[in-house]
Amino acid sequence: MKKVYFYFFWFIFSLSVFVSCSNDDPKIPDWDWGGGETDGDAKPRYIWIDAAANFSDYANSKENIERDLTLAKNTGFTDIVVDVRPTMGDVLFKSSAVQEVKKLDYWPESGGYAFYERTATWDYLQAFIDTGHKLGLKVHAAINTFVAGNSYLYGLGEQGLLFRDETKRDWATTVNIGSGVKNVMDVSEDKYSTKFLNPVNEDVQEYILSILGDLAKYDVDGIFLDRCRFDGMTSDFSEYTHKKFEEYIGEKVTNFPADVMEPDMSEYNALPSALPPYFKRWLEFRVKVIHDFIVKARQKVKGVNNNIQFGVYVGAWYSNYYGVGVNWASPKYNTSAYYPKWATAKYMEYGYADHLDFLLLGAYASADKITGSTEWTIEGFCKLAGEKLMGDVKYAGGPDVGNWTVPAGTDVKAAVKQTVGASINNGNGYFLFDIIHMKKYNYWSDVKAGIDLYLASLENSKK
């Protein structure tokens, strides 16, 4: 009889191993990250923790980390997203590829910008992992991707790889602006104070992938890429990218960049009636660059730990997002049918939603535009995202409750509460930026009221 039981259990075990091993496609996650549509479970609620904005609170204090994560847990958040690579490009975890952050700029109570120094030697990311998991929170790490330096125009100087290593100058993006085509390291305008890398450059890509490989060694539940994009319409116009573009289209572009784009062009301005001859192919080329990097980044992360959720943060304003070279939609979504002015028929092929496990959506409307059906309302942003993602990936949208426009007479605390339902009922979760604003304006009870209302409606739906 014991032999019968042994063979029975051995058969069940072997079958389970076969099933689990047969799903070796890294694009298909074999775990459940919530969502609620099919199993009735509550949808996840994410809160972002910006590196620079919160550095003076957390850099040297595990106690402050535990204090605020406890607040987040008690408010009803289920997931935290810890930014561990600020825009200056160094990191807040252990990596053989890049230096650790020693100081970041902040605004002390005495006024005026200053640097806050990190003197602690404990692992910043690991402290969030330990505390978050102890509290029952899922802990995700985020990196600012194609950046590697900050120029602090208010007198603090500069920081980052691009400033300390002259040999990496060619990694910096080249911008097409009114004063000419220039390496961004030679541009002092405030809008270019964060120094972007050139996403087309293969050495740059390998550098970022090496950072991701080190990050994936941590016991995080997920990794999100922020600023995995070009630095706006004016980027990148280097000779390196010029040649790569010619290789892509299979012909020479001798009048470059004039036949591609006029200087200082912005995606937020109406496109001219007559566009340069290669303009649309240029946009197509750029989204292919980012799409292909997303594929590589996913493979890098999954190659280290297949159980890590891989995703991105993007802005919800899809109608303008061509300006940063990103198509976050499903490749089934026919972009050119809706946006023929700027999208080629092939543009849709470089939608990358099917390479993600989860997507965080910045639905950053103003405080008086919570409900609606169009872009630049929180509800509209979230609804429209679903139409573009077409079921390829789960997503959570939500507000920036600190930097949004607040028209006179707006009940901000009521608006904060309403963002929960507007977002979570039109997607697969709720996403809020940033914990610093929650603390500064004491929005904890307002978000909790919104989450409690959602959970109560979920319970009622089960009755």
C-alpha positions in Angstrom: 0.0 0.0 0.0 2.9 2.4 0.8 4.3 1.7 -2.7 0.9 2.7 -4.3 0.9 6.0 -2.4 4.5 6.6 -3.4 3.9 6.0 -7.1 0.7 8.1 -7.0 2.5 11.1 -5.4 5.5 10.7 -7.6 3.2 10.9 -10.7 1.5 14.0 -9.4 4.9 15.6 -8.6 6.3 14.8 -12.1 3.2 16.1 -13.7 3.5 19.4 -11.9 7.2 19.7 -12.8 6.4 19.1 -16.5 3.6 21.7 -16.5 5.7 24.3 -14.8 8.7 23.7 -17.0 6.7 23.6 -20.2 5.9 27.3 -19.9 9.3 28.6 -20.8 8.1 31.7 -22.7 9.4 34.7 -20.7 6.6 36.8 -22.1 3.9 34.7 -20.2 4.0 35.2 -16.4 3.0 32.1 -14.5 1.9 33.9 -11.3 -1.1 36.0 -10.2 -0.4 39.7 -9.5 -4.0 40.5 -8.6 -6.4 42.3 -10.8 -9.7 41.2 -9.5 -11.6 40.8 -12.8 -11.8 37.0 -12.7 -11.2 35.9 -9.1 -13.0 38.6 -7.2 -9.8 39.6 -5.3 -9.1 43.3 -4.6 -6.9 45.1 -7.1 -3.5 46.2 -6.1 -2.8 49.8 -4.9 0.7 51.2 -5.6 2.4 54.1 -4.1 5.6 55.5 -5.6 8.6 56.6 -3.4 10.8 59.1 -5.4 14.5 58.8 -4.5 15.5 62.5 -4.5 12.3 63.9 -3.0 12.4 61.5 0.0 16.2 61.2 0.4 16.5 63.4 3.5 13.9 61.3 5.2 15.2 57.8 4.4 18.8 57.9 3.4 20.0 57.6 7.0 16.9 56.3 8.9 15.4 52.9 8.8 13.0 54.1 11.5 11.5 56.7 9.1 11.2 54.0 6.4 9.3 51.7 8.8 7.1 54.7 10.0 6.0 55.6 6.5 5.6 52.1 5.1 3.4 51.4 8.1 1.3 54.4 7.2 1.1 53.2 3.6 0.0 49.8 4.7 -2.7 51.1 7.1 -4.0 53.4 4.4 -4.7 50.5 2.2 -1.8 50.4 -0.2 -0.6 46.9 -1.1 2.5 47.7 -3.1 5.3 50.2 -2.9 7.6 51.3 -5.8 11.0 52.4 -4.5 13.0 54.6 -6.9 16.6 53.4 -6.6 18.2 55.2 -9.5 17.5 59.0 -9.4 18.0 61.1 -12.5 21.7 61.8 -11.7 22.2 58.1 -12.6 23.9 56.5 -9.6 22.1 53.9 -7.6 20.7 53.1 -4.1 21.6 49.4 -4.1 24.7 47.3 -4.6 26.0 47.2 -8.2 29.3 46.5 -9.8 28.3 48.6 -12.8 27.7 52.0 -11.2 28.5 54.0 -8.1 26.2 54.3 -5.1 24.5 57.6 -4.4 26.2 59.6 -1.7 24.2 62.9 -1.8 21.1 64.4 -3.4 19.7 67.9 -3.6 16.9 68.9 -1.3 15.2 71.9 0.2 15.9 72.2 4.0 13.7 73.9 6.4 16.1 76.8 6.6 15.4 77.4 2.9 17.6 77.3 -0.2 18.8 74.2 -2.0 21.5 72.1 -0.4 22.9 68.6 -0.7 21.8 65.9 1.8 24.6 63.5 2.6 24.1 59.8 3.0 26.4 58.6 5.8 24.7 55.3 6.5 26.3 52.1 5.2 23.3 49.8 5.3 21.7 48.8 2.0 19.0 51.3 1.1 16.9 49.1 -1.1 17.3 46.1 1.2 15.9 48.2 4.1 12.7 48.8 2.1 12.5 45.1 1.1 12.9 43.9 4.7 10.4 46.4 6.1 7.9 46.2 3.3 7.8 42.4 3.3 7.5 42.3 7.1 4.4 44.5 6.8 2.9 42.4 4.1 3.6 44.9 1.3 4.9 43.9 -2.1 8.1 45.8 -2.9 9.1 46.9 -6.4 12.2 48.7 -7.4 12.2 51.4 -10.1 15.1 53.0 -12.0 15.3 56.1 -14.1 16.6 54.4 -17.3 18.3 56.6 -19.9 19.8 59.3 -17.7 23.2 59.7 -16.2 23.7 63.2 -14.8 22.2 66.3 -13.2 23.3 69.9 -13.6 22.0 71.8 -10.6 21.4 75.3 -12.0 20.8 76.7 -8.5 24.4 76.7 -7.6 25.2 73.1 -6.4 27.2 72.1 -9.4 26.9 68.7 -11.2 26.7 65.0 -10.4 26.6 61.8 -12.4 28.6 59.5 -14.7 28.5 62.0 -17.6 30.2 64.6 -15.5 32.9 62.5 -13.9 33.8 60.4 -17.0 34.8 62.4 -20.1 35.1 59.2 -22.0 31.3 58.7 -21.9 30.6 62.0 -23.5 29.4 60.3 -26.7 26.8 58.4 -24.6 25.0 61.7 -23.9 22.1 62.5 -26.2 22.5 65.1 -29.0 19.6 67.6 -29.3 18.3 69.5 -32.3 17.6 73.0 -30.9 17.5 76.5 -32.2 21.1 77.2 -31.5 22.2 74.1 -33.4 22.6 70.3 -33.1 24.5 69.9 -29.8 25.7 67.4 -27.4 23.4 67.9 -24.3 26.5 68.3 -22.2 27.1 71.7 -24.0 23.5 72.9 -23.3 22.8 74.8 -20.2 19.0 75.4 -20.6 17.0 74.4 -17.5 14.9 71.9 -19.5 18.1 69.9 -20.2 19.5 70.0 -16.7 18.8 66.3 -16.4 21.3 64.8 -18.8 19.8 62.0 -20.9 21.7 59.2 -22.6 21.2 58.2 -26.2 18.9 55.2 -26.2 20.1 54.2 -29.7 23.7 53.7 -28.5 24.4 50.0 -28.0 27.0 50.7 -25.4 24.5 52.7 -23.4 22.0 49.9 -23.6 24.5 47.3 -22.4 25.4 49.6 -19.5 21.8 49.9 -18.4 21.3 46.2 -18.8 24.2 45.5 -16.5 22.6 47.7 -13.9 19.3 45.8 -14.3 21.1 42.5 -13.9 22.5 43.6 -10.5 19.1 44.9 -9.4 17.3 41.7 -10.3 19.5 39.9 -7.8 17.5 41.5 -5.0 14.4 39.9 -3.5 12.0 42.4 -5.1 8.6 41.6 -6.3 9.0 43.7 -9.4 11.1 46.1 -11.4 9.7 49.1 -13.2 11.5 51.2 -15.8 11.0 55.0 -15.6 12.3 57.4 -18.3 12.8 54.5 -20.6 12.5 56.9 -23.5 14.1 59.7 -25.5 14.5 63.2 -24.0 11.6 64.6 -26.0 11.3 65.4 -29.7 14.6 67.1 -29.9 16.6 63.9 -29.0 18.6 62.1 -30.5 20.3 63.7 -33.5 23.8 62.4 -33.2 25.7 61.1 -36.2 25.5 57.7 -34.5 21.7 57.8 -34.6 21.7 59.3 -38.1 23.6 56.2 -39.4 21.3 53.8 -37.5 18.3 55.5 -39.0 19.7 55.2 -42.5 20.3 51.5 -41.9 16.8 51.1 -40.7 15.1 52.7 -43.7 17.7 51.4 -46.2 18.6 54.7 -47.8 20.7 57.8 -47.3 19.3 60.9 -45.6 21.8 63.6 -46.8 19.8 66.6 -45.6 20.0 65.7 -42.0 18.3 66.7 -39.7 16.2 69.1 -41.8 14.5 66.3 -43.7 13.6 64.7 -40.4 12.6 67.4 -38.0 12.8 71.2 -37.5 14.7 72.5 -34.5 12.9 72.7 -31.1 9.9 70.8 -32.3 7.5 69.8 -29.5 4.9 67.1 -29.4 2.6 69.5 -27.5 2.3 71.9 -30.4 0.1 71.3 -33.4 2.0 69.6 -36.1 2.5 71.7 -39.2 0.5 70.9 -42.3 3.6 70.0 -44.3 6.0 67.6 -42.4 9.6 66.8 -43.4 9.8 63.8 -45.7 11.3 61.4 -43.2 9.4 62.6 -40.1 6.9 59.7 -39.7 9.6 57.1 -40.5 11.8 58.8 -37.8 9.0 58.4 -35.2 8.6 54.8 -36.3 12.4 54.2 -35.9 12.4 55.7 -32.5 9.6 53.5 -31.1 11.4 50.5 -32.5 14.5 51.4 -30.6 12.6 51.6 -27.3 10.5 48.5 -28.1 13.6 46.4 -28.8 15.3 47.7 -25.6 12.2 46.7 -23.5 12.6 43.1 -24.9 16.3 43.0 -23.9 15.5 44.5 -20.5 12.8 41.9 -19.8 15.2 39.1 -20.9 17.9 40.5 -18.6 15.6 40.6 -15.5 14.0 37.2 -16.2 17.3 35.7 -16.9 18.3 36.5 -13.3 15.0 35.8 -11.6 11.9 34.8 -13.6 9.7 35.4 -10.6 10.3 39.2 -10.8 7.4 41.2 -12.3 8.7 43.3 -15.1 7.0 46.6 -16.0 7.3 50.3 -16.9 6.0 53.6 -15.8 4.7 55.8 -18.6 2.6 58.9 -19.0 -1.0 58.3 -20.0 -1.1 61.0 -22.7 -0.7 58.6 -25.6 -1.7 61.2 -28.2 1.5 63.0 -27.4 3.7 60.2 -26.3 5.3 59.8 -29.8 7.4 62.7 -28.7 9.5 60.6 -26.4 9.7 57.6 -28.8 7.5 55.3 -26.8 4.5 53.2 -28.0 3.2 51.5 -24.8 0.1 50.2 -26.5 -0.6 46.6 -27.7 0.9 45.7 -31.1 -2.7 44.9 -32.0 -3.7 48.5 -31.5 -3.6 50.2 -35.0 -2.1 53.5 -34.1 -2.2 54.9 -37.6 -5.9 54.4 -37.8 -6.4 56.9 -35.0 -3.3 59.1 -35.4 -2.6 59.2 -39.2 -0.9 62.6 -38.9 2.2 61.1 -37.1 2.0 57.3 -37.1 2.9 55.0 -40.0 1.1 51.8 -40.7 4.1 50.0 -39.2 4.1 52.1 -35.9 1.8 49.6 -34.3 4.3 46.8 -34.6 6.4 48.4 -32.0 3.8 48.5 -29.3 5.4 46.8 -26.3 2.5 46.0 -23.9 2.8 42.3 -24.6 6.3 42.3 -23.2 5.2 43.6 -19.8 3.8 41.9 -16.6 2.3 45.2 -15.3 2.2 48.9 -16.4 2.0 51.9 -14.2 0.2 54.8 -15.8 0.6 58.4 -14.8 -2.9 59.8 -15.2 -1.8 63.3 -14.3 -4.8 65.4 -14.8 -5.6 68.5 -12.7 -7.5 68.3 -9.4 -10.8 69.4 -10.9 -10.6 66.8 -13.8 -11.1 63.6 -12.0 -14.0 62.2 -14.0 -14.5 62.2 -17.7 -14.0 60.2 -20.9 -11.1 62.0 -22.6 -7.4 62.5 -22.0 -6.5 65.0 -19.3 -9.1 63.5 -17.0 -8.0 60.8 -14.6 -10.9 58.5 -15.4 -10.6 59.2 -19.1 -6.8 58.5 -19.1 -7.5 55.1 -17.5 -10.4 54.1 -19.7 -8.5 55.0 -22.9 -5.4 53.1 -21.8 -7.5 49.9 -21.6 -8.6 50.4 -25.2 -4.9 50.7 -26.3 -3.5 47.9 -24.2 -6.2 45.5 -25.4 -5.8 43.0 -22.6 -2.1 42.4 -23.2 -1.1 43.6 -19.8 -2.7 44.7 -16.5 -2.3 48.3 -15.5 -2.9 50.8 -12.7 -3.4 54.5 -13.3 -3.6 57.3 -10.9 -2.7 60.9 -9.9 0.2 63.0 -9.0 -1.3 64.6 -5.9 1.5 67.1 -5.4 2.3 68.6 -8.8 -1.2 68.8 -10.3 -3.0 72.0 -11.1 -5.5 73.0 -8.4 -7.9 75.6 -9.7 -9.4 78.1 -7.2 -12.3 76.7 -5.3 -11.3 73.0 -5.7 -11.9 70.7 -2.7 -8.5 69.0 -3.0 -9.1 66.5 -0.2 -12.3 65.4 -1.8 -10.5 65.2 -5.2 -7.8 63.0 -3.7 -10.5 60.6 -2.4 -12.2 60.5 -5.8 -9.0 59.6 -7.7 -9.2 56.1 -6.2 -12.5 55.1 -7.7 -11.8 57.0 -11.0 -8.6 55.0 -11.4 -9.2 51.6 -9.9 -12.6 51.1 -11.5 -11.2 51.7 -14.9 -8.1 49.5 -14.8 -6.5 46.8 -12.8 -5.3 48.8 -9.8 -4.6 52.2 -8.3 -1.3 54.2 -8.6 -0.4 57.3 -6.6 2.6 59.6 -7.0 4.3 60.3 -4.6 4.6 59.4 -0.9 6.3 62.8 -0.3 3.0 64.5 -1.2 1.0 62.3 1.1 3.2 63.4 4.0 3.5 67.0 3.0 -0.3 67.5 2.6 -1.5 64.8 5.0 -3.7 63.0 2.4 -3.5 59.7 4.2 -7.1 59.7 5.5 -8.5 60.9 2.1 -6.8 58.1 0.2 -7.9 55.6 2.8 -11.5 56.8 2.5 -11.3 56.2 -1.3 -9.8 52.8 -0.9 -12.3 51.8 1.8 -15.1 52.8 -0.5 -13.7 50.6 -3.2 -13.2 47.7 -0.9 -16.8 48.1 0.5 -18.2 48.1 -3.1 -16.2 44.9 -3.8 -17.6 43.2 -0.8 -21.2 44.2 -1.7 -20.7 42.9 -5.2 -20.0 39.4 -3.7 -23.3 39.3 -1.8 
